[in-house]
Amino acid sequence: MVASVKKSSSERLAAAKSGAKPRNEDEAARGYLLVDLLCGILGGVALWTTFPDLSWWWMSVPAMALLAVRVSAASTGRAMLIAGVFALAFWLPLISWIQLPVDSVGPWLVLSVFEALFIIAWAWIVKVSATVWQWARTPLGEALIYTLVWVGTEQLRSRFPWTGFPWGNIAMPQVDSPLGNLAPYGGESLVSGAIMFVAVMLARAFSLHRCHDVTSWWGRPAMLATAAAVFILPLAIPLPADQEAGSLRLAAIQGGVDYPGITSFGVEGQVSENHLRETTQLAKSPAPQGAPGQSQSPRSSSSASDFSADLILWGETAADRDPRVSAIVRQNVDEASHSVGVPILLGFQNFVNEGRFNWLGVWYPDSGLDEASLYAKQKPVPFGEFIPFRSFVSRLASQAAQVEVDMLPGKSPGYLVAKLNDGREVPLAVGICFESAYESAIGEGVALGGQLIVVPSNNVDFRSTAQTAQQAQQVRFRAIEFGRSAVQISTTGRSLIARPNGSVITASEPESSATLLAQVALRSTKTPATTLAPILATGTIVATGVLALVSLGGLIAARWTSRRR
């Protein structure tokens, strides 16, 4: 017994002299690392559950709090590892639908890893800042730094590289939470920032880690009260849904696409004929007319009643060929327009020598397409609608060859005017498909006077995956942010019509044909976010960059000074 004690003591002494850690400390370090990695995974999965299909918005704050508390107590290297695990646990399930259109796991994995780099960068910046600046280690300082850098990196990845990838913004699930009420005042930057601020305050209030000790008895209650106030007080902010510029009776036609989609779109006129059939059925047996914002159930061809639409909406590329070129498609669209006797907003593509454009336009029964008022998609999806570095990428990924002709970005803002039969000219803020995720794309149309948000989409490649519901969630957020009724109309679903407060009037199921009918409120008042959102987004990116450079400079200076001593 004495011999074993002496042996253990001598081992610890030898380890201390050599600078090596005792075995039990190594085991403890490995145990803490496993805990950190497990917390990272749990936090990432929890954040994923806040998005459709689950839509557990109430998991947003716990997920971010778990990430914040583990990063705060870790070294810089370990914090980056935790953030990387968290990010992959979030991104991999969130965008798993990418595998479907490309029939490969490669793009899904590459995009997930690339997006994870921004969260890893967030962890590095906040840890370097905390190393250099003492105030950044206080509860309030940490909350402010974590919030600024999270929003800054989130906005950066929404713009870079190429057109960016704004999917997975943590503000989107808040359409059903109190924090969503902040959207009209600062857009997604303010809402995302509020989530992180509340999360850090909660994490510090409940953390028992020695680096989070507080010196005052009231410190933790104050942090808890601050978090509760930021989360609850937005409930007092009203979200108006009444009309200011009259109302509009809409019929959103989800004509359906026969699978496989690539075969249907390969047959000239087939997709437009599906939409013709659904539109003429509306003319023969329309559904009930309601008051502004009144719900109308998705109808099939068997519905019957009395609804007179002011405007018909078709999805992205529902006119499967340029109707100015294709006689078949032109006939389908013209017949549909004459059957209901009102304008049809529709999507189509046209090809030019160097690429193709994705257009929206309004077709009138008597005059056809209004070529003086067209919108071309501004933000094509990298690797989905155009291939950067095509010659190089095509050698690495055979699916790149599926995008045979690159989509070119349009130059005009997302703004169209629909001329109604009653003489009114209704300004529309428009985007196409993934552009619902781009705050700037929708916002500029509203800033120009758009009174209704319309986002035609073609989700045929994503079938019944969560992608269509995630996109619909973005449209609901834009409705709240800009105080406008909003419509997502898909060729195959999901489609929805939402009130200006984000609540859903009516919605369809994916992979189906349906007609959504509603009388929606038109609004003209511009929310503060219309002006402030782009300023906040750019400001946080710049401030994050400045903070990173100044903190890095301070760290280098401190180490240089320490070595000189």
N, C-alpha and C positions, 0 to 999 in steps of 0.2 A: 504494500500500500504506500509506504513512504517512498519506496523507489519509484513508483509510478508517478507520484506527485512531483518528485524531484525531476523526473524525466520530462513531465509536461511543462514544468517551470523552465527547464533548460531549453525546450523547444521554442517557447514563447520568447525567451531572451535572445536566442539565436535568430529568430524571425525578426525581432525588433532591430537587432544590429544590422541585419542584411537588408532591411527595408521592406521585406515581404510581409504580406498579411497572414495572420493566423488562419488555419483551416476553417474555423467556425465563422470568421468574418467573410471569407470567400463564399462560403455556403449562404450566409445571410445576404450578401450582395447579389448572388444568383437568384435567391428567393425574391428579393425586391424587384429585380429585373423582370421576373416572370409575372409579378403582380402588376408592374407597369404595363407590360405587353398585354396582359389580360384586360386591364382597364382601357387601354387604347382600342382593343377590338370591341369591347362592350360599348364604348362611347361611339365608335363609328357605326356599329350596327344600330344603336339607338337613334342616331341622327338619320340613318336611312329610313327608319320606320316612320319618320315624320312626313315623308313624301308618299304620294300614291304608289301602289294601291292601298297601303295601310292607312296613311294620313293621320298618324298619331301625333298631331302637332304639339301636344303637351309634353312630348319627350325631348323637344328642342333644348330647353334650358338644362335638364339633367345631363344630356349628352355633352353639351359644351362645358358644363361645370366639371364633369369627370375629366375631360381633356385638360381644362385649365388647371385643375388642382394637381394633376400628375406632372404636367409640364413645369409648373411653378416650383415644385419641390425637387426637380431633377437637374442634373448637370446639362450643359448645352448639348453635348453629344447624345445623351440619353433622351433629352426632350425632343430632339429631332427624330430619334427612333420611335418614340411614342407617337409623335405626330404622324409619322409615315405609316405606322400600323393602323392608327385611327383613320387616316385618309383612305387607305386601301379597303378597310372594312366598310367604309361608307361608299366609295365610288364603284367598287366592283359590283355590288348588287344593284346600285342605283341605275346604272347604264348598261345592265346586262342585255338589254334589248338590242344593243348595237350588233350583236352576233347574228341576229335574224336576217337583216337585208344583205349582209356580206357573206353569210354562211361560213364564218371563220371566227376564231377566238382572238386572233392576233390584234386587230384594230381595237377591240374591247380592252385587252390587257394594256396595250400601248397607251391608249387615251387615259385609262385609269391611273397608270403610273405617272403619266405626264401631269395630270391634274393634281395628283398627290404631292408633286414637287412644290406647288404653291403653298400647301399647308405646312410642309416641312420648312419652307422659307419663312413662313409666319413664326414657327417655333424658334428658328435661329435668330430672327430679328428681336423677338421679345426677350430672349435669354441674354443676348448681347447687351440690350438696353438695360436689363436688370443688373448685369455685371458692372456696367459703367456708372449708371445713375442710381443713387441711393433712393431717391424719391420714387423710382419705378418699382421698388420692392414693397412699398406701402400698399395697403388694400386699394385705396383710391387710385394711386398711380398705376398699379398693375391693371386695374379695371380699364383705365383710360388707354394705356399702351396696348393691351390685348385687343381692345375694341377697335382702335385706330388701325392697327396692323392687319387685323382680320378683314375689315372692310376694304382696306387698301389692296391687299392681295386678291381678295375676291373680285374686286372691280378690275384689277389688272388682268386676271385670267379671262375676264369677260370681253377683253379687247385685244389680247395678245396670245399667241401669234395670229397673223392674218386677221380674220374677223373675230377671233376669240371663241370661247365656249362658256357662255353664261349659265349653262344648266347647273342645277344643284345649289343655287343661291339659297342660303338658309332662311331668307325672308319669305320665300314663297309659301311654305306651309302655314304661315301666320295669317292667312286669309280667314281662318276660323278661330283665331286667338285674339285676346285684347290688344296685343302688340300690332296687329294688322291695322288698327285704327290710326297708327302713326304714319301709314303709307302716304296719305295725301299731303303730308307736311315735309317729307324728306325722301320719299321713295324707298327703294330697296336698301340703300345705304343706311338710312336711319333705322329701319326695322332690323336689319342684320346687326347693326351696332347695339341696339337695345337688347337683343338676345344675348350677345356676348357680355355686355356690361352686367346684366342681371345674373348671368351664369358665374362670372368671376366673383361678384359680391356674395352669392350663395356659397360658392366653393370656399372662400376665405372665412365666411361666417361659421361654417361647420367643420373646417379642416382642423385636425388635431396634430398636424405635423409640426415639429419644433420650430421650423423656419417661419411658421405662420402664427407664432405666439403674439398676443396682444397685451399691452401694458395697462389698459383701462378696462374696468368691469363692463362699461357700456359699449366697448368697441364692437363686439360681435352682435349684440342687439341692434346697434346702429346700422351695421352692414345688412342685416336681415331686413330691417325696416326700409332701407334704401332700395333694396332689390324688390321688395313687395310693392313699394310705391311706383317704381318705374314700370312694373308689370301690370298693376291693377288700374292706375289712374287713367290710362288711355281708354278705359271703358266709358269714361265721361265724355269722350270726343264723339260727337254725332257724325254719322255717315249718311249724308242726304241721298235719297233715291227718287225724289220727286222730279217732275219735268219742269224745264225752264224755257224750252223752245218747242213746245208741243210734243207730240209722240209720233211713233212710226210703227206701222203694222208690217211685221217681217214674216217671211216664209223661208226658212233655211232648208234647202233641199240636199239631203244626203242620199245621193242616187245609188251608191253601192258600186263595188268593183268585183267582178268575178275573179276568183283565184285560179291559177297564179296571176298576180297583178301584172307582171311583165308581159304575159301573153295577152291579157285584156287590152293594155295600152298599146300593144303591138298591132291590134286590129283597128284600123281607122274608123272612128265614129262609134265604137262600142261603148266607151265610158260616157260619152255625151248622150248616147241613146238611152242609157240607164237613167240619166238625169232628166232627159226629155220625158220618159215614161212617168217618173215620179211627179214631175211638174204638171203634166197634162192631167194626171189623176187628181192633183190638187184643184185644178180648174173644174173638174167634173164633180168632185165630192169634197169640197173644202171643209176644214174643221172650225170649231166655234170661235167667234170673235170675242175678245176680252178687253178689259180695261188695261191701262198702262201697267206693265209689270205683272199682269195676271198669267198664271201658269197655263200652258197648253201642253197636253201630253204628246209625246212623239206618236205620230199616226202612221199607219200603214195604208195601203190602198183601199181598205174597207171602211175607213172613217167617212162620216158624212155630216154636214151641217152648213154653216154660213160664215165664211171668213173671207174678207176681201183684202188682199195684201197690197201694200204700197210699193214694196220692193222684194224681189226674189234674190236669194243668195245661193250661189253654187260654190263648190270647193276649189282648191288649187288644182289646176289642170283638169277640171271637170270637162272643159272643152279640150279633148285629148289631142287636137291639132289646132294650129292657128286658123281661126274661122275666116280670116281674110284670104287664106290660101286654099284650105280644104273645102270643097263644095259640100261634102257629106256633113261635116261638122257645122258648117254655116247653116245648112238646112235644118239640122237638129236644134240648134240654138234659136234660130228664127221661128221655127214652129213652136218651141216651148214658150218664147216670149209672146207670140201672138195668142197662144192658148189662154194665157192669164191676163194679157193686155197691159202688163206693167214691165218696168225695166228689170233686167237680170244682171247682177254683179257676178262676174265669173273669172276664172283663171285659165290661162293658156300659155304655151311657150312658142317662141319663134327662133329660127336658126339664122345666124349670120355667118359670114366667112370665118371669123375667128372664134365663134362660140355660139352660145344661146342665151336668151333672156327669159325670165319667168315673170309673166305679166298678170296684172289685174286690170279689168276694164268694165265698163257698163254698156250693156247691149239694150237698145231700145226697139220696141216693136216696129216702128215705122222707118227708123233711120239706121238701124244696125249699130255697130260698134262706134262709140264716141272716141275717135283717135286723138282728139285734142285733150283728153283726160285719161291718161294711162299711168299705171305705176309698175315699175320693174323692181323685183326683189333686190335690196341693197346689200344684204349680207348672206351670200351663198355659204353653204356649210363646207369647210375644208374637208377634203377626202370623201365627202358625201355628194357634193354637187360640183366641185372642181378639185383637181389633183395638183397640189403644189409640187414643184420639182418632178413633173410627170415622168420624164425619161428615167430618172433614178428610182422613184417610188415603184414604177411599174415592174422593175426588175425584182423588187422585194416582195410585192404583193400582187398576186394575179387578179384579186378583186378590183384593183384600181382600173383594170381594163373595162369594168362594167360602166364606169363613167366615161363614155367614149368622147363626149363633147363637153368641155368645161362651161359651167354657167358663169356669165359675166355679171358684175354688180351694176345695178341701176344707179342713176345719178339723181333722180328726182326724189323729193321727200314723200313719206307715206301719207298722202293726202289725195282724196278724190271727191268729186261732187256728183251726187245722184239727183237727176231732175225728175221729179215725180209728176204724175198725171194731174195732180191738183194745183200745179204751178210752183210748188215749193222746190227749192234747191237745197238739199241736205248735205252739208260737208261731213266727210267720213275720214277718220284716222285709220289707216290700214297698214297691215303687215302681212307677210306670207309665212305660214308654217312656223319654223324655228324662230322667226323674228319676234314672236310673242315673248321670248326670253330676253330680248334686247330692249332695255328701258328707253334708249335713245331712239330706236326705230319707231316705236309707238308714240313716244313723247313728242316728237317733232310734228307729227300729224295733229295731235291735240293742240300744240302750241299755235299751229296755223289756223285753228278754228274748228277742228273735227268735233262733232257733237255725238258721235257714235263710233266705237271701236269695232272693226271687223277684221278677223284673221282667218282667211280661207286656208285650208290645209289639205294635204294628201297623205294619209297615214297608212296607206295600203301595205307598205313594207313592214310595218310594226305589228300588224294583226291585232291581237287582244292584249298585248303587253302593256306594262305600266306607262310606256312612253306617251300614249295618247292622253291618259289621265293627268300625267305630269304637265303636259302642254296645256291642258284645260285649266289646271291650277294656276299657271302663269297668266292666262287670260283673265281669270277672276281677280288676280292681284292687280293687273293693269286697270281693271274696272274700278277698284277701290282707290288706287294711286291717283288716277286722273279724274275720278268722279264721273265716269261715263258708263252707260250700258255697253255691254261687250258681247261679241258673238265669235265663237269658233265654229266654223262650218267645214267639216271634213267630207271627203268623197266617200269614206267608209266608216267614219266614227273614230273616236268619240266627238260629237258635236254638242255645243251647249249655248244657251243664251243666259246672260247674267245681268242683274241689276247693277246700278252704279255703286251699291254698297257691297258688291261681291257675291250676294246670295244668288243661287241658281233658280232661274225661272223654269227652265225645262232642259233636258239633256237626252242624248241618245246612247245606245250601246254600240260598241265597235263591231266591225264586220257585218254590217246590216244596211238596209235601206230604211230611211225614215224622213219625215218632214217635221221640223220644229216650227211652231207657230206662236207668236207672242206680239203684243203691243208694248213697245218699249219706250221709256222716257228719253227724250233728247235734252241734253244739258249743255250750257254754254260757259258757265263759270269755270275758270281755270284754277285748279288747286295750286297751293304753293309749290308742290313737288314738280309741277310743270316747268317751273323756272329753277328751283333749288336742286332738284335731283341730279342733273348733269354737273352742277357746280360741286356738290358734295362728293360725287363719284370721282371727279378729276382731282379735287382737293385732297381726298384721302390717299389717292395714288401718289401724288407729289409729296405729301407729308410723310408717308411711309418710306419713300425713297430717301428723303432728307434725314429722317430718324435713323435709318439703317446706315447711311454714310457717316453721319456724325457719331453714332454709337461705335461703329467700327473704328473710326479715327481715334475716339477716346480710348478704346481698348488697346489699340496699337501704341498710343502715347503712354498709357499706364504701364504696359509691359516693358517698353523701352526705358522708361524712368526707373522701373524696378530693377532691370538688369544693370543699369549704370551704378546703382547703389551697391 
